[in-house]
């Protein structure tokens, strides 16, 4: 199952310790966020935002891509974020 940010937890090296992330709307999300805080020593800003905004995945958030993604580049590069932004603004059309 992908995390709120879009990363497939199965490929993350921390899945054994934290049990993996979940969508931001999952009932277990706050508990998983706490586990991540304990394990990493800091919260995951992307996951905590998804929980706060009650969105399952960042891609479904009306504010995506936001400054949080640009600042952390998690899990998307700046270039890909720019492509998402341009697409949402209608700069790409169907061929």
Backbone as CSV, one residue per row, in Angstrom:
resi,resn,N_x,N_y,N_z,CA_x,CA_y,CA_z,C_x,C_y,C_z
1,UNK,0.845,-1.178,0.000,0.000,0.000,0.000,0.891,1.242,0.000
2,UNK,0.602,2.199,-0.860,1.418,3.413,-0.857,1.104,4.307,0.342
3,UNK,2.111,5.041,0.742,1.956,6.017,1.818,1.252,7.257,1.268
4,UNK,0.928,8.183,2.138,0.252,9.414,1.724,1.053,10.175,0.672
5,UNK,2.377,10.088,0.753,3.237,10.809,-0.188,3.329,10.121,-1.537
6,UNK,2.988,8.847,-1.594,3.054,8.108,-2.841,4.135,7.048,-2.873
7,UNK,5.011,7.027,-1.884,6.064,6.015,-1.838,5.443,4.670,-1.476
8,UNK,5.877,3.622,-2.153,5.442,2.268,-1.809,6.254,1.821,-0.599
9,UNK,5.592,1.633,0.514,6.279,1.290,1.763,7.114,0.020,1.645
10,UNK,6.738,-0.854,0.753,7.452,-2.111,0.606,8.905,-1.905,0.191
11,UNK,9.230,-0.762,-0.418,10.605,-0.527,-0.848,11.390,0.331,0.139
12,UNK,10.730,0.803,1.188,11.381,1.658,2.176,12.158,0.805,3.176
13,UNK,13.337,1.251,3.539,14.169,0.516,4.477,13.686,0.547,5.913
14,UNK,12.711,1.395,6.222,12.243,1.516,7.600,10.971,0.732,7.891
15,UNK,10.436,0.043,6.913,9.136,-0.614,7.093,9.138,-1.603,8.256
16,UNK,10.248,-2.255,8.503,10.303,-3.215,9.612,10.141,-2.521,10.962
17,UNK,10.685,-1.315,11.087,10.615,-0.591,12.356,9.275,0.102,12.582
18,UNK,8.727,0.694,11.536,7.517,1.506,11.733,6.241,0.817,11.285
19,UNK,6.349,-0.232,10.501,5.153,-0.901,10.007,4.616,-0.289,8.731
20,UNK,5.248,0.763,8.264,4.831,1.402,7.020,3.838,2.520,7.244
21,UNK,3.834,3.452,6.334,2.867,4.545,6.379,1.545,4.046,5.813
22,UNK,0.567,4.855,5.929,-0.761,4.552,5.407,-1.299,5.832,4.776
23,UNK,-2.389,5.759,4.049,-2.997,6.988,3.545,-3.347,7.927,4.704
24,UNK,-3.365,9.208,4.434,-3.648,10.197,5.467,-5.026,10.075,6.093
25,UNK,-5.948,9.406,5.415,-7.304,9.243,5.935,-7.497,7.926,6.686
26,UNK,-6.483,7.102,6.715,-6.585,5.807,7.392,-6.751,6.023,8.898
27,UNK,-7.625,5.266,9.552,-7.798,5.416,11.000,-6.504,5.204,11.795
28,UNK,-5.562,4.457,11.241,-4.294,4.214,11.930,-3.249,5.298,11.662
29,UNK,-3.560,6.270,10.824,-2.575,7.279,10.429,-1.960,8.030,11.616
30,UNK,-2.741,8.543,12.569,-2.110,9.257,13.691,-1.146,8.372,14.493
31,UNK,-1.523,7.117,14.684,-0.658,6.181,15.407,0.638,5.930,14.628
32,UNK,0.521,5.776,13.327,1.709,5.555,12.493,2.597,6.797,12.478
33,UNK,1.983,7.965,12.481,2.764,9.207,12.513,3.570,9.288,13.810
34,UNK,2.968,8.883,14.914,3.683,8.869,16.196,4.861,7.898,16.143
35,UNK,4.648,6.735,15.546,5.719,5.741,15.427,6.874,6.305,14.600
36,UNK,6.548,7.003,13.529,7.591,7.622,12.704,8.357,8.680,13.490
37,UNK,7.632,9.491,14.260,8.290,10.518,15.081,9.286,9.886,16.043
38,UNK,8.851,8.814,16.698,9.738,8.136,17.651,10.951,7.544,16.939
39,UNK,10.719,6.921,15.814,11.788,6.241,15.097,12.773,7.226,14.463
40,UNK,12.260,8.274,13.834,13.101,9.209,13.095,13.577,10.384,13.946
41,UNK,12.924,10.600,15.072,13.285,11.736,15.912,12.653,13.037,15.450
42,UNK,11.830,12.967,14.418,11.146,14.145,13.882,9.933,13.661,13.089
43,UNK,8.936,14.496,12.950,7.763,14.084,12.175,8.051,14.107,10.676
44,UNK,7.294,13.329,9.932,7.342,13.411,8.468,6.384,14.532,8.078
45,UNK,6.881,15.633,7.546,6.008,16.773,7.254,4.929,16.468,6.221
46,UNK,5.225,15.609,5.281,4.253,15.275,4.241,3.124,14.420,4.817
47,UNK,3.480,13.406,5.581,2.483,12.521,6.182,1.598,13.289,7.162
48,UNK,2.204,14.105,7.994,1.426,14.867,8.975,0.474,15.848,8.294
49,UNK,0.887,16.412,7.185,0.024,17.322,6.436,-1.185,16.569,5.877
50,UNK,-0.945,15.389,5.316,-2.049,14.593,4.763,-3.065,14.249,5.848
51,UNK,-2.574,13.932,7.033,-3.477,13.632,8.147,-4.277,14.881,8.513
52,UNK,-3.585,15.992,8.655,-4.233,17.250,9.048,-5.295,17.684,8.034
53,UNK,-4.976,17.538,6.747,-5.902,17.974,5.698,-6.926,16.912,5.321
54,UNK,-6.794,15.743,5.950,-7.730,14.642,5.712,-7.785,14.231,4.239
55,UNK,-6.599,14.093,3.645,-6.508,13.567,2.279,-5.766,12.243,2.331
56,UNK,-6.187,11.317,1.502,-5.510,10.027,1.520,-4.121,10.126,0.899
57,UNK,-4.014,10.784,-0.249,-2.732,10.922,-0.940,-2.527,12.365,-1.370
58,UNK,-1.311,12.809,-1.302,-0.988,14.192,-1.659,-1.479,14.567,-3.052
59,UNK,-1.380,13.640,-3.978,-1.800,13.937,-5.346,-3.268,14.337,-5.433
60,UNK,-4.055,13.978,-4.443,-5.481,14.317,-4.445,-5.779,15.612,-3.695
61,UNK,-4.768,16.222,-3.138,-4.948,17.470,-2.396,-5.060,18.634,-3.377
62,UNK,-5.975,19.538,-3.110,-6.166,20.687,-4.005,-4.950,21.612,-4.026
63,UNK,-4.105,21.531,-3.008,-2.925,22.398,-2.943,-1.658,21.744,-3.498
64,UNK,-1.757,20.504,-3.947,-0.580,19.815,-4.474,-0.223,20.349,-5.845
65,UNK,1.048,20.570,-6.131,2.197,20.477,-5.238,2.327,21.740,-4.399
66,UNK,2.680,21.565,-3.166,2.774,22.708,-2.261,4.224,22.955,-1.849
67,UNK,4.407,24.008,-1.098,5.750,24.389,-0.650,6.425,23.274,0.142
68,UNK,5.639,22.514,0.867,6.194,21.409,1.663,6.949,20.432,0.756
69,UNK,6.361,20.114,-0.385,7.026,19.199,-1.314,8.270,19.840,-1.927
70,UNK,8.162,21.101,-2.285,9.321,21.773,-2.870,10.469,21.879,-1.864
71,UNK,10.141,22.136,-0.621,11.176,22.282,0.406,11.882,20.958,0.662
72,UNK,11.115,19.894,0.783,11.691,18.600,1.153,12.008,17.715,-0.041
73,UNK,11.366,17.978,-1.179,11.479,17.127,-2.366,11.255,15.661,-2.004
74,UNK,10.190,15.433,-1.228,9.806,14.082,-0.818,8.439,13.782,-1.406
75,UNK,8.234,12.770,-2.141,9.211,11.908,-2.791,9.500,12.353,-4.219
76,UNK,9.031,13.539,-4.584,9.134,13.991,-5.971,10.231,15.035,-6.143
77,UNK,10.904,14.996,-7.278,11.923,16.000,-7.589,11.242,17.329,-7.921
78,UNK,12.011,18.398,-7.860,11.477,19.715,-8.192,10.940,19.730,-9.623
79,UNK,11.636,19.091,-10.528,11.201,19.066,-11.927,9.843,18.383,-12.073
80,UNK,9.663,17.261,-11.407,8.376,16.575,-11.490,7.277,17.407,-10.832
81,UNK,7.593,18.066,-9.731,6.610,18.941,-9.086,6.196,20.063,-10.033
82,UNK,7.164,20.617,-10.764,6.847,21.665,-11.740,5.924,21.139,-12.840
83,UNK,6.145,19.905,-13.262,5.282,19.303,-14.286,3.862,19.151,-13.749
84,UNK,3.722,18.660,-12.514,2.392,18.545,-11.900,1.715,19.915,-11.834
85,UNK,2.470,20.908,-11.408,1.924,22.262,-11.264,1.462,22.802,-12.619
86,UNK,2.300,22.661,-13.637,1.936,23.127,-14.977,0.695,22.407,-15.499
87,UNK,0.607,21.112,-15.240,-0.545,20.330,-15.684,-1.823,20.837,-15.015
88,UNK,-1.748,21.082,-13.697,-2.927,21.577,-12.982,-3.343,22.957,-13.473
89,UNK,-2.373,23.746,-13.923,-2.666,25.090,-14.416,-3.091,25.085,-15.881
90,UNK,-3.202,23.899,-16.484,-3.679,23.782,-17.853,-2.640,24.050,-18.924
91,UNK,-1.374,23.980,-18.573,-0.319,24.252,-19.554,-0.062,23.072,-20.485
92,UNK,-0.626,21.921,-20.155,-0.500,20.753,-21.022,-1.882,20.433,-21.563
93,UNK,-1.938,20.091,-22.809,-3.208,19.705,-23.415,-3.044,18.346,-24.071
94,UNK,-4.160,17.700,-24.316,-4.115,16.407,-24.996,-3.677,16.610,-26.433
95,UNK,-2.897,15.687,-26.913,-2.397,15.778,-28.297,-3.446,15.334,-29.278
